[in-house]
Amino acid sequence: MNKKTYITLTNLCAHYQVDRSFFSNLNDYGLIKIETIAQSQYIDKDKISEIEKILRIHNELDVNIEGIDVIINLLQKIERLQNDLNSVKNRLRIYEDL
């Protein structure tokens, strides 16, 4: 059974020193998913690495939410294309070995 663990949005805001509205905007753009449980807001603990990536883009490169959305979508597309390329290379190896 896969049990999710959550971190409160309040703790994340305090830890990363970010306003709650920043996370709300990320949620509105579909970059993260905020869960509401018993009138408190939480984020899945497994998504912390994605949140840290977003925060680095925002803080170090001074990119706004719209730019972050574009960058994350492009990175995901690159990853899918790399996976497709690896798959094609693996299939070609079958014919090269004949």
C-alpha positions as CSV (number, residue, x, y, z in Angstrom):
1,M,0.0,0.0,0.0
2,N,1.3,3.4,-1.0
3,K,0.8,5.9,1.8
4,K,1.4,9.5,1.0
5,T,3.2,11.8,3.4
6,Y,2.4,15.5,3.4
7,I,4.1,18.7,4.5
8,T,2.0,21.6,5.6
9,L,2.1,24.7,3.3
10,T,2.8,26.8,6.4
11,N,6.0,24.8,7.1
12,L,7.1,25.1,3.5
13,C,6.6,28.8,3.4
14,A,8.6,29.2,6.6
15,H,11.4,26.9,5.5
16,Y,11.9,28.4,2.1
17,Q,10.9,32.0,3.2
18,V,8.3,32.3,0.5
19,D,4.9,33.8,0.7
20,R,1.9,31.5,0.6
21,S,0.6,33.2,-2.6
22,F,3.7,32.0,-4.5
23,F,2.6,28.4,-3.8
24,S,-1.0,29.3,-4.7
25,N,0.1,30.7,-8.0
26,L,2.2,27.5,-8.7
27,N,-1.0,25.5,-7.9
28,D,-3.1,27.7,-10.3
29,Y,-0.6,27.0,-13.1
30,G,-0.6,23.3,-12.4
31,L,3.0,23.2,-11.4
32,I,2.3,21.8,-8.0
33,K,-0.8,20.3,-6.3
34,I,-2.0,21.7,-3.0
35,E,-4.1,19.2,-1.1
36,T,-6.6,20.5,1.5
37,I,-7.2,18.1,4.4
38,A,-9.2,19.2,7.4
39,Q,-9.0,22.9,6.5
40,S,-5.2,22.8,6.2
41,Q,-3.2,22.9,3.1
42,Y,-0.5,20.3,2.3
43,I,1.9,19.3,-0.4
44,D,3.0,15.8,-1.1
45,K,6.5,15.2,0.4
46,D,7.6,13.4,-2.8
47,K,7.2,16.7,-4.7
48,I,9.8,18.6,-2.7
49,S,12.6,18.1,-5.3
50,E,10.3,19.7,-7.9
51,I,9.5,22.5,-5.6
52,E,13.2,23.1,-4.9
53,K,13.8,23.1,-8.7
54,I,11.1,25.7,-9.2
55,L,12.4,27.8,-6.3
56,R,16.0,27.8,-7.8
57,I,14.6,28.9,-11.1
58,H,12.6,31.7,-9.5
59,N,15.3,32.9,-7.0
60,E,18.6,32.4,-8.9
61,L,17.4,33.3,-12.4
62,D,14.7,35.8,-11.3
63,V,12.0,34.1,-13.5
64,N,8.3,34.8,-12.9
65,I,5.6,32.2,-12.6
66,E,4.7,32.3,-16.3
67,G,8.4,31.7,-17.2
68,I,8.7,28.9,-14.7
69,D,5.7,27.2,-16.3
70,V,7.4,27.5,-19.8
71,I,10.7,26.2,-18.5
72,I,9.3,23.2,-16.6
73,N,7.2,22.3,-19.6
74,L,10.2,22.5,-21.9
75,L,12.3,20.4,-19.5
76,Q,9.6,17.7,-19.4
77,K,9.4,17.7,-23.2
78,I,13.2,17.3,-23.4
79,E,13.0,14.4,-20.9
80,R,10.3,12.7,-23.0
81,L,12.3,13.2,-26.2
82,Q,15.4,11.8,-24.6
83,N,13.5,8.7,-23.5
84,D,12.1,8.3,-27.0
85,L,15.5,8.6,-28.5
86,N,16.9,6.0,-26.0
87,S,14.1,3.7,-27.0
88,V,14.8,4.0,-30.7
89,K,18.5,3.5,-30.1
90,N,17.8,0.3,-28.2
91,R,15.6,-1.0,-31.0
92,L,18.3,-0.2,-33.6
93,R,20.9,-2.2,-31.6
94,I,18.8,-5.3,-32.2
95,Y,19.2,-4.9,-36.0
96,E,22.9,-3.9,-35.7
97,D,23.7,-7.1,-33.8
98,L,22.2,-9.3,-36.5
